[in-house]
Amino acid sequence: MKLLRLYLDNCCFNRPYDDQSSLAVYLETQAKLDIQEQVKKHEVELVWSFILAAENEANPDCNIRDKIADWMDLAAIYVPYNLGVEIYAAKLMEQNGIDAKDALHVACAVQADCNLLITTDKKLIRRTGLIGDMRVINPVHFVTDYIEYADYEK
């Protein structure tokens, strides 16, 4: 059985370190932590990229930066910088009105043939939604829609 291939962007990786007083942030955190457990159990494939590494390296909090960087070792696929990613990202910026870093995340996820890009960025979800066969969704939607469906199919 082919595993779902997931790309989590930087805001998703950082969600557990945000202020948890908002119910939405708390639920996204819990969903993201559930996804992490699925990665550890090899129930899904995690994709990492050069733009994730670069954004994470820019985090001034070394404790958070190091904890997030550890996830690179659990990734099944690493997407390095390449001209194809840059060209596709530029096209996404023009067509979807997303910023450069978001466009690079989407382009890396597409290049890695991900099923889903998971983000807490509502603007990114609104402006992309479906790119080819890849959906851009919130972590809560992943655990409610995709996991329940997968469990039902078993």
N, C-alpha and C positions, 0 to 999 in steps of 0.2 A: 504494500500500500504506500503510495506517495504521500509524504508529509506536506502539510501546508508550509510554505516558505514565507517568512515574515520579515519585514523591515520595520524597525522602530526608530523614529527620528529622535533627535536630541531632546526635544521638549518632552517626549514620552519617557525617555530614560531619566530625566530630571524630575518627573512628577512626584515621586516619593519624597523629595527634598523640599517641595513647596509647602506653604502654609496649608494645613489640613482642616482648617475651620470651615471651609465651604464643603457642603455635601457633594457637589459635583467633583471637586478636586479629590476628596476622600474616595469616592467611588472609582474615579479614574486610577487612583493609586492602587486600590485593592485589585482592580482588574489587571493593571500592569504587573503587580506582584504575582498574580496567578499566571500570567503569560511567562514570566521568568521561571516559574516552577515547571511549566511545560517545556521550556527550552532545556532546563537542567535534566529533565526526564527523557529528553530526545523525542518528545511527542510532536514537536514542531521544529522547523529549521530556522535559525536566526541568521540574518545577513548583516554584515558590518561593512562600512565604507570609509574611504579617505575623508569624506566630509564629516562623518560622525567623529572620526578620530581628531580632526582639526578643530571642530567646535568644542569637543570635550577638552582638548588641550588648552583651550582659551579660558576654561572655567577657573576663576581665581581661588576657589575652595579646593585645596589639594586632596582633602579626604573624599569629597564627592567625586572629584575628577578620577581618583584612583579606583574607587568602587565601580564607577561606570566603565572605566577602561578594562576592568577584569572581564566584562562581557565579550570583549573582542575574542578572547580565548575560547569562548563557547560558540562562536559563530561558525556555521558550516561553510559559509562563503564570505570572501572579502572582495569588495569591488575597489580596485585601485583607480587613481585618476587616469583618464584617457580622453582623447579628443572626442570620441563618440559621445561620451557622457556630457562633455562641455557643450557640444553642438545641440544635443537633445534638450539640455537644460535651458539653453538660450531660446529654443523654440517654445518650451513650456512657459518661460517668462513672458514671451510675446503673446502667446495664445491664451494663457490662463491668468495673466496678471499677478503671478506669484513672485516673491523675491528670489534672489540668486541662490541662497542657501537651501530654501525649500525646493527650488527647481533641481538643484543638485541631488538632494535626497530622493526625489521622485525619479530622476534619471537613473540613479544608482539602483533603486529598487526595480525599475523596469529592466535594466541591463541584467540584473541577477535573476530575472524571471520570477519575481515574487508574486504570490497570490494576493498579498495584502501589505499595504503600508499603514502602520498604526501610529497615530499622532493624537495629541491633545489640542492641536491647533485648529480651531473651528474654521478659520478663514481658509486654511489649506484644504480642509475637507470640502467646504462649500465650493471652492474654485476648481477642484480637481474631481473628487468623487470616484470617477471611473476613468482610468487611463489604460486603453487597450483592454486586456483581461484582468488588470489589477485594480482592486478597490482601495480607496483611501478612507479609513474609518477610525473611529475613536476606540480606545481599549475596552470601554464598557460594552460597546456593540460587538466587539470580538467575543467576549466571554458570554454574552447573552445570545447572540445569533449564531455564531460559527461553532462554538463548542457544543451547545445544546443540539444543534443539527448533526454534528459529527457523532455525538453520543447516541442520537436517535437512529442513525444509520447502522450502528454496530449490531 
